[in-house]
Amino acid sequence: MGLTLLSNVVQNFINENINFSVSKLALQKNPFPEIEWIQIISQIESKAKAKDKLPTWFAASDIIYPSKISVEQTSSEKTAAYKSSLIEGETLIDLTGGFGVDDYYFSKKFKTVTHCEINEQLSQVVQNNFKSLDVKNIVCKAGDSLNILKENTLNYSWIYVDPSRRNDSKGKVFMLEDCLPSIPENLDFYFDKAEKILIKTAPLLDFTAGLNELKNVKKIHVVALENEVKELLWELHKGYEGSPEICTANIVKDKVDTFSFIMGEQNSSFIYDVPLKYLYEPNSAIMKSGGFEEIASQFKLSKLHKHSHLYTSESLIDFPGRVFEIENCFQYNKSNMSAYLKNTQANVTVRNFPETVENIRKKWKIKDGGNKYSFFTTDFLENKIVIICTKV
């Protein structure tokens, strides 16, 4: 029997070279002439990429990986696990299965999961990997998911779809009508097959643009990992006509910071104030959500300025974002900068301020890093101010 990627000797070679330079490895002679050298190199490159992002796959035996780019584009295990915490039911069909990370976690919440993948070779790879991972309730189907839906009479508890943002004629796209499959075009048909739909989109998609293309949106989830927004999840319920709930989640280490509000509801139960004892900077998921007044209202914080999106209080509270203790606050001018920040080391952040971080560093000779944090912003009296603080 000829060697394959899953042969013990090939797998051992892949594991032994996981930390070796791929560019240098590519120049070496192929020790396994029966297999294309580029395939082995690709496995090493992709598995190395999966070490932190997909630890379950990395630790398992007999796993075949797609290209490094596919591994980079797939959901991380942490975001997939969070996604699976949002929905449950009897059956789910994933119309754009890809490498199957989301479905692995969905399979823990559903009795049966159907993985659709238009690339037949990738579908076979995923089927092999689910077997290696001992997952028995995922059915893999190769082919166009629209045809798969049309050719069966089944109805599902949920449809999940992560449309491709690569369009043959338009290149990289973000509007849903330009993605593949086109969700707006097929939405009515999808609702014939399931009353609940979960759609994953790029974080760049604007809420208003998405709502204009969709209907029956009950929730929009903004999911960040270590304070970097990774994806938007649009939860559609057939017949729902109310305002959507905006749900934010920032996955950090062993916890998830969440915050939610109803889109469009007026929140005026907060005041504007000068910097007090503590300064609060919302995490990136909240910043993407646009809930700037809601965060002040719910956490009973004062806002520095309508457009600064920084908050303050006299007493310390638990907050979904960075928290600082204020040491000094002064108006931005030459004498104050010379006295307090010039030729020092500090982390620099600008919020609603006319100068860039790079310009400020160069102008006042401020070195990056250290334990001191400086916020250049505008207060509600329209004064340009600098807040010096330390992280709590």
N, C-alpha and C positions, 0 to 999 in steps of 0.2 A: 504493500500500500504506500502511495506517495506521500510526501510531507504536505501538511496543510498548516495554516496559521494557528490551528488549535493543537498541533502536535506538541508533545511535552518538550522536545528539544528546542522548538521554535519559541514556545512560550517562555522557557527558561532564558533564552537569549534576549527576548524582549524585556523581561524583568531585570536581567543583569545590566542592561544598557539604558535603563529608564532615566538615569541622570547624566548620560553621556551626551556630548554635543551632537545634535542631529546633522549639522552641516559637515562635521568631521567624519561622522559615521558614514555619510553618503559617499565619501571618497574611498572607503574601504571595499575590499572584495566581498561579494555576497557569499556567505558560507552555506547558503541553501539555494542552489541554482534552480531547484524545482519551483521556487516561488519568486515572483518578481521582487527585486530588492526594494523598489519604491513602496510596495505594500507593507513590507516589514518595517521600513523607516516610518511610514505613516502610522502604523500601530504604536510604535515607540513614542512618537510625537504626541499622538492623541491620548495615549494612556498617561503620559506625564502631565498633560493638561487636565486630566480627570482626577488627579490625586487629591486636590483640595475641593474641587467642585462636585465630584461624584465619588465620594469615598466608598460607597457600597459597591459600585462597579469596580473600582480600583482594587478593592480587597478580594473580590470574587475570582474564581478560576474560570477558564474557558470563556472569557468575554472577548468579543470582537468589536472594535471601535470603528466608527466612520471617520471622515477626515477631521483634522484639527479644527477647521472652521466650523464644522457641524457640532463638535463638542463645545466650542466657544459660544455658539448660538443657542444651544439647548438650555432648558431651565436648569438651574442648580438644584441640588437635593433640598436645600433649605427653602427655596421659594416654592418648589414642588410640594413639599410637606405642608407648608402654610396653605397653599392653594387647596389641597385635599381636605384641610380642616374647615373649609367654607361650605362644602356641599357633600351630600350623601344620598344614597338611594339603592334601588335594585340594579338598574342597568345604566351604563354610560357608554356613549360612542364618541371616540376621539376622531374627528374628521381629518386631522393633520398630524398623525402620530409621531413622526420623526424618530428620534432615538429612544423614545418611550419613557423618559424619566417621569413626566407628569403621570402617565398611566400606571407606572409602578406604584406611585403613592395613591392614586385614585383606587387601585385594586384593593387597598386596605379599607376603603369606605363603601365600596359597591360589591354586590354579589357577582356581577359579570361586567367586564370592560372589553369593548371592541376597539382595537387599534387599527386604524386605516392609514395606509401609506402608499402613495402613488408610485414610489420608487420600489420596484419589486426586490432588488438586491438588498436595500436597506430593511425592507420588511422581513426578509429572511434572517438578516443579522439580528434584528430585534427579537425575533422569535427564538433564535438560539440563545440570546442573552437572558430572556425571561425564563427559559428552561434552566440555564445555569444558576439563576437567582432563585430557583424553586418557586416561581409564581405560576399558579395553575388556573387562575380565573381570568386571564386575559386572552382573547381570541385575536389573532393577527390576520388581517385581510389586506392583500396587495391590490391596488387599483385606485381609480378615481372615487373618492368618497361619495360624490353626488350620485354616481351610478350604483354604488353599494347600497345607499339609502333607498334608491328607486327600485332596486331589484328585490328588496325584501319587504315584508308586510309588518315588521316589528315596530313597536313604539318604545321609546326609551325614557328613563327618568330624567336624564340630562344629555345634552349635546355639548361637547367641548370642541372648540376650534381655535387654532393659533394660525391665522392666515399668513402665507408667505408675503413678505414685504419686498420681494424681488419680482418685478414685472418685466416680461421679455421686451416690451416696446418702450417702457418708461424708466427702466432701471430701478433704483431703490425708491420705494413709495411709502406713504404713511396713511393716506386716505383709504378707508375700508373698501370703497368701490373699486380701487385700483389694485387691491391685494388679491391673492389667489388662495382659496376660492373667494369670489365676491359675495360677502355676507349680505349686503343690502339687496342684491339681486335674488338671493336664494332664501331670504329670511322667512317669508311666508311658508315656503316648503319645509324649512327646518321646524317651524312651529307645528306643522302637521305631524311631525315625527317625535317631537318632545315639547312639553310645556315649559321647560326650563333650559336656558342656553347660557353657557359661560364662554366668553370670548376674551382671548389674550391679545393685547396690542402693544405696540411700542410706546414707551412713556412720552414720546414727543407728540402723540396724538392729542389735540386740543379737546377738552370736554365738550364744548359747544359743537365742534365739528362732528364728533362721534355721536352726540345726541341727535344731530340733524340727519345722520345717516341711519340711525337705528330707531327702534320703538320698543315700548314696554320695558325700559331700563329701570330696574328696581334699585340696584346698587352699582357704584363704581368703586373698585378697590384700587388703591395706589400702594404698590408693594415695593419697599426699598430693602436692600441688603447692606448692612453696615453703612447706612446713610447715603447710599447711591440708589436712586429709583431705577428699578429693573423692568417693571411691567405694570400695565394697567389691566384690570380684569373687569369686564362689563357683564353684570349679572342680569339677564333678561327673563322675565316671567310673563307668560302669555296672558294678555288682558290687563296687565298692570298699567295704570294711568297716572299715578301720583308722581311727586317730585322724587328724584333719586336720592338715596343716602350715599354720601361720600365717606368711605371707610379707608383710613390710612393705617399702614403697618410698616414699621421699621424693625427688621430682624437684626438683633444685635446679640452676639454670643449665645447665651442660653435663654434669652427672653425676647418678647415681641412687644414693642411700644405701639399702642393703638390709640387712635383718635377718630371720632366720626361726628358727622353733622348732616342735617338735611339741606340739600342744595336749594338756595333761593330764600331760605328763612332769614328774616331780619334779626340781627343781634346787635343791640345798642347798649347792653348793660355792662359797659366798661367806660373807663375814663382815660384821657391822655395825661401823662405826667412826665416830669423830669426823671432822669435816672435815680433810683433809690438805692437800696443796699445790694439787691441781686439783679442780674441781667439774664434774660432767657432768649435763646435762639432756637426756633422750632426745627425739627429734623426735616430732611429733604422731602419726605413723603407729604408732610403737612404743607411745606412750601409749594409743592406741585398741586396740592388740592385747592389752594386759594382760600382756605378757611382762616384768614388772618384775623377777622373780628370774632369768629366763633371760638378760637383758641383763647383769646383774651377774656371773653365772656365766661366760658366754661371753667377756666382755671382762676378766675377772679384776679386777673393781672391788669396792670396799666400798660397802655401802648405808648411808645415814644413818639410815633408819628404815623399818619395814615399809610404812608408808603415805605416806612423803614422796616416794618415787620420784626421789630425787636420789642421785648416786653420787660417789665420791671416790677419789683415788689419789695416791701420792707422785710417780710419773713420768707424763709426758704420753703419751697414746695417741691414735690416730686413732679417732674415735667418731662414730656416726650421730646427731648432735644438736649442741647448743651446748656449747662447752667454755670454761671460765673458769679463770683463775689466782686463787687465794684470797689476798687481802691482809690480811684481818682477820676474826675470828670472835668473837662475844661473846654473852653471855646477854641476852635481851630484857628490859630494865628501863629505868626513867626516867633513871638516871644515865648508863648506857652510850649510850642513844639521844641524850641531850643532848650527850655528848662526841663522838660519831662521825657522827650522821646528821641531827640536827635542823637545820633551816634550810639544808640543802644541796640539791644536785641529784643525782638517781640514778634509775635504772630499778628499779622495785619488782616483785618476784614473790613470791607466797605459795604454799607447798606444805605441806599438812597443818598449817595455822596457824589460830587462832581469829578472826583479824581479816581484813578485806578490804583490798585495795590502796587503795581510795578512803578508807577509814577511817584507814589508816596515813599516807597522804599528808597528810590534813587534820590529824590529831593531831600530827604531828611537822613539819609545814610543809616537806615534801619536794617540790621541783619535779621534774617529769618530764623524762627525757632525759639526755643526757650520756654519758660513757664509763664511769661507775661503775654497777655492777650490785649490787643488794642482794636477797638471798633470805631471806625470813622463813619459818622452818620449825621442825620438831621433830626432835631427835636421838633416838638409840635409848635414851638414858637418860631420855627424856620431858622434856628441857629445851627451852624455847622459845628459839631462837637466831636470830641474824642473821649472815649471811655476806656480807662485802663483797668484791667481786672485779672483775676486768676480763676482757673477752672475749679469748680467744686467737685 
